[in-house]
């Protein structure tokens, strides 16, 4: 399943493309959340599902910020920043 999801999102995000697009590859919050889950999965496994609901917003005109929900006072939540044009990941963390 992991290979299938990655094979769907990587071509979508232009990893095989040498052209620079003027349109967002990730155009909505739902798709941004799905992309973030695919990126997080190899690092955090099933733990990611315990941090629903996920929230996605776009900042600085082209950066998607996706984060989970902190369920307890201890621990952290998943966080991802990536470029809406080419899906370059700028920051990934699991903290408060």
TADA-V747545 format. One line per field, one symbol per residue. ss: DSSP state (@ for helix, = for strand, . for the rest). Layout:
BEGIN
ss=???
END
This chain:
BEGIN
ss=.@@@@@@@@@@@................@@@@@@@@@@@@@@@@@@@@@@@...=====...=====.........=======.....=======.
END
